[in-house]
Amino acid sequence: MRIVGEITSDEELYVDGEMEGSLELRNRLTIGPTGKVKANIKAHEVIVFGSVRGNVEAEHRISLRAGATIVGDIKTAGIVIEDGAYFKGGIDISKTEPVKSAAAKG
């Protein structure tokens, strides 16, 4: 399958085909071993087994599994790069803000 366009979702998404455009999720994005994505990505968490060409922003974590490829800049709070993964670009590690409870405000 090949998708060209913009995808936005609150649900978890698994891409194992070709996608070109932009992806914005409020959940986890997994790019499977045969997934080829040419897009700017913004998600809560991104797991890559396939290839990504574009900038990737993850609120929580980006994981590059063995055999994964990312060409583009990364912005995230945490990153995992396994042996055998390829990454070319810049990394911006963002500091996560601690969640303040309602009791602490009062």
Backbone as numpy.savetxt, mean C-alpha at the origin, in Angstrom:
# Nx Ny Nz CAx CAy CAz Cx Cy Cz
-7.77 -10.00 -15.78 -8.61 -8.84 -15.78 -7.71 -7.60 -15.78
-8.15 -6.56 -16.46 -7.43 -5.29 -16.50 -8.41 -4.17 -16.20
-8.07 -3.36 -15.20 -8.92 -2.24 -14.80 -8.16 -0.95 -15.04
-8.80 0.02 -15.70 -8.23 1.34 -15.89 -9.20 2.34 -15.28
-8.73 3.13 -14.31 -9.61 4.10 -13.67 -9.26 4.33 -12.22
-10.27 4.70 -11.47 -10.10 5.03 -10.05 -10.93 4.09 -9.21
-10.29 3.50 -8.17 -11.01 2.62 -7.25 -10.94 3.22 -5.86
-12.09 3.40 -5.23 -12.18 3.82 -3.83 -13.09 2.83 -3.12
-12.70 2.46 -1.90 -13.49 1.46 -1.19 -13.21 1.51 0.31
-14.20 1.09 1.08 -14.02 0.91 2.52 -13.68 -0.53 2.85
-13.79 -1.41 1.85 -13.57 -2.84 2.04 -12.13 -3.23 1.71
-11.75 -4.42 2.15 -10.45 -4.99 1.83 -10.45 -5.39 0.35
-9.31 -5.22 -0.33 -9.24 -5.52 -1.76 -8.01 -6.36 -2.07
-8.19 -7.37 -2.93 -7.10 -8.23 -3.39 -7.02 -8.08 -4.91
-5.88 -7.59 -5.41 -5.69 -7.38 -6.85 -4.69 -8.40 -7.36
-5.11 -9.23 -8.31 -4.21 -10.22 -8.89 -4.21 -10.13 -10.41
-4.64 -8.98 -10.93 -4.62 -8.72 -12.37 -3.86 -7.43 -12.61
-4.25 -6.70 -13.66 -3.61 -5.43 -13.98 -4.54 -4.28 -13.61
-3.96 -3.24 -13.03 -4.73 -2.07 -12.63 -3.92 -0.84 -12.95
-4.56 0.16 -13.54 -3.90 1.42 -13.87 -4.82 2.56 -13.49
-4.29 3.54 -12.75 -5.09 4.68 -12.33 -4.77 5.09 -10.91
-5.77 4.99 -10.01 -5.53 5.30 -8.60 -6.38 4.38 -7.72
-5.82 4.05 -6.56 -6.48 3.19 -5.59 -6.51 3.90 -4.25
-7.69 3.99 -3.64 -7.80 4.57 -2.30 -8.73 3.70 -1.48
-8.18 3.11 -0.42 -8.93 2.20 0.44 -8.80 2.61 1.89
-9.84 2.35 2.67 -9.78 2.59 4.11 -9.55 1.27 4.84
-8.98 0.31 4.14 -8.74 -1.01 4.68 -7.44 -1.55 4.08
-7.27 -2.86 4.07 -6.06 -3.49 3.56 -6.14 -3.72 2.05
-5.03 -3.44 1.37 -4.88 -3.75 -0.05 -3.79 -4.80 -0.19
-4.12 -5.89 -0.87 -3.13 -6.93 -1.15 -2.99 -7.04 -2.65
-1.75 -6.97 -3.12 -1.45 -7.15 -4.54 -0.82 -8.52 -4.68
-1.53 -9.42 -5.36 -1.11 -10.80 -5.48 0.13 -10.99 -6.35
0.64 -12.22 -6.41 1.87 -12.51 -7.14 1.82 -12.16 -8.63
0.65 -12.23 -9.26 0.55 -11.87 -10.68 -0.04 -10.47 -10.86
-0.19 -9.73 -9.77 -0.74 -8.38 -9.82 0.29 -7.38 -10.35
-0.16 -6.53 -11.29 0.68 -5.47 -11.84 -0.11 -4.17 -11.75
0.32 -3.29 -10.87 -0.41 -2.05 -10.60 0.44 -0.86 -11.00
-0.14 0.00 -11.86 0.48 1.29 -12.20 -0.47 2.34 -11.67
-0.26 2.72 -10.41 -1.21 3.63 -9.76 -0.59 4.25 -8.52
-1.12 5.38 -8.12 -0.82 5.92 -6.80 -1.80 5.26 -5.85
-1.27 4.76 -4.74 -2.05 3.96 -3.80 -2.09 4.65 -2.45
-3.28 4.67 -1.85 -3.46 5.16 -0.49 -4.37 4.17 0.21
-3.88 3.56 1.30 -4.67 2.55 2.01 -4.24 2.51 3.48
-5.00 1.76 4.28 -4.65 1.59 5.69 -3.40 0.71 5.80
-3.39 -0.38 5.03 -2.26 -1.31 5.02 -2.10 -1.84 3.60
-0.86 -2.00 3.14 -0.59 -2.50 1.79 0.37 -3.68 1.89
-0.02 -4.80 1.28 0.83 -6.00 1.20 1.06 -6.28 -0.27
2.34 -6.37 -0.67 2.68 -6.53 -2.08 3.42 -7.85 -2.30
2.87 -8.68 -3.18 3.53 -9.89 -3.66 3.95 -9.70 -5.11
3.24 -8.84 -5.84 3.47 -8.59 -7.27 4.28 -7.32 -7.49
3.85 -6.48 -8.47 4.61 -5.28 -8.77 3.74 -4.02 -8.74
4.34 -2.93 -8.27 3.68 -1.63 -8.18 4.60 -0.59 -8.79
4.03 0.24 -9.65 4.75 1.39 -10.20 3.91 2.61 -9.86
4.38 3.38 -8.88 3.64 4.54 -8.41 3.93 4.78 -6.94
3.43 5.88 -6.43 3.63 6.22 -5.02 2.64 5.46 -4.15
3.12 5.00 -2.99 2.30 4.20 -2.08 2.29 4.86 -0.71
1.08 5.12 -0.20 0.93 5.69 1.14 0.04 4.76 1.96
0.58 4.31 3.10 -0.17 3.42 3.98 -0.16 3.99 5.39
-1.34 4.12 5.96 -1.49 4.67 7.30 -0.78 3.81 8.35
-0.88 2.48 8.18 -0.36 1.55 9.19 0.98 0.93 8.77
0.99 0.15 7.66 2.21 -0.57 7.29 2.19 -0.97 5.82
3.39 -1.05 5.25 3.59 -1.58 3.90 4.50 -2.80 4.03
4.08 -3.92 3.44 4.88 -5.14 3.47 5.23 -5.55 2.05
6.52 -5.66 1.76 6.99 -6.16 0.47 7.46 -7.58 0.68
6.74 -8.53 0.11 7.07 -9.94 0.26 8.12 -10.36 -0.77
8.72 -11.51 -0.57 9.74 -12.01 -1.50 9.16 -12.04 -2.91
9.88 -11.45 -3.87 9.42 -11.40 -5.26 8.65 -10.14 -5.60
8.35 -9.30 -4.61 7.61 -8.06 -4.84 8.52 -6.98 -5.42
7.91 -6.04 -6.16 8.64 -4.91 -6.73 7.82 -3.64 -6.53
8.46 -2.60 -6.00 7.85 -1.27 -5.94 8.84 -0.27 -6.51
8.38 0.49 -7.50 9.15 1.60 -8.05 8.31 2.84 -7.80
8.72 3.65 -6.84 7.98 4.84 -6.45 8.27 5.17 -5.00
7.75 6.28 -4.55 7.98 6.72 -3.18 6.96 6.10 -2.23
7.42 5.87 -1.00 6.60 5.24 0.04 6.47 6.18 1.22
5.25 6.27 1.76 5.01 7.00 3.01 4.18 6.09 3.91
4.70 5.78 5.10 4.02 4.86 5.99 4.56 4.98 7.41
3.84 4.37 8.36 4.30 4.34 9.74 5.23 3.16 9.98
5.10 2.10 9.19 5.95 0.92 9.35 6.16 0.22 8.02
7.32 -0.39 7.86 7.62 -1.07 6.60 8.35 -2.38 6.86
8.00 -3.39 6.05 8.66 -4.69 6.10 9.11 -5.00 4.67
10.40 -5.23 4.48 10.93 -5.61 3.17 11.64 -6.95 3.32
11.03 -8.00 2.77 11.61 -9.33 2.87 12.76 -9.50 1.88
13.65 -10.47 2.15 14.71 -10.81 1.21 14.09 -11.22 -0.11
14.64 -10.73 -1.21 14.12 -11.07 -2.53 13.14 -10.04 -3.07
12.77 -9.04 -2.26 11.90 -7.96 -2.73 12.76 -6.84 -3.31
12.19 -6.07 -4.25 12.91 -4.97 -4.90 12.16 -3.68 -4.66
12.90 -2.65 -4.23 12.31 -1.35 -3.99 13.24 -0.27 -4.53
12.67 0.66 -5.31 13.43 1.80 -5.81 12.59 3.04 -5.59
13.08 3.96 -4.76 12.35 5.19 -4.45 12.73 5.71 -3.09
11.94 6.64 -2.60 12.19 7.23 -1.28 11.21 6.70 -0.25
11.66 6.72 1.01 10.80 6.26 2.10 10.64 7.40 3.10
9.39 7.69 3.45 9.06 8.68 4.47 8.33 7.93 5.58
9.01 7.74 6.72 8.38 7.06 7.85 7.64 8.10 8.67
6.32 8.00 8.68 5.51 8.96 9.43 5.27 8.44 10.84
5.28 9.34 11.78 5.06 8.99 13.17 3.56 8.94 13.42
3.09 7.85 14.00 1.66 7.73 14.29 1.36 8.49 15.58
0.25 9.20 15.57 -0.18 9.95 16.74 -0.91 9.02 17.70
-0.60 9.08 18.99 -1.33 8.24 19.94 -2.80 8.66 20.02
-3.68 7.69 20.13 -5.11 7.96 20.21 -5.43 8.41 21.62
-6.07 9.56 21.77 -6.44 10.09 23.08 -7.86 9.65 23.41
-8.04 9.13 24.59 -9.38 8.67 25.00 -10.23 9.85 25.45
-11.53 9.66 25.45 -12.47 10.70 25.87 -12.29 11.02 27.35
-11.89 10.03 28.16 -11.69 10.23 29.60 -10.51 11.16 29.85
-9.49 11.11 29.02 -8.31 11.95 29.21 -8.61 13.41 28.90
-9.64 13.67 28.08 -9.99 15.04 27.73 -10.74 15.76 28.85
-11.47 14.97 29.63 -12.36 15.57 30.61 -11.67 15.93 31.85
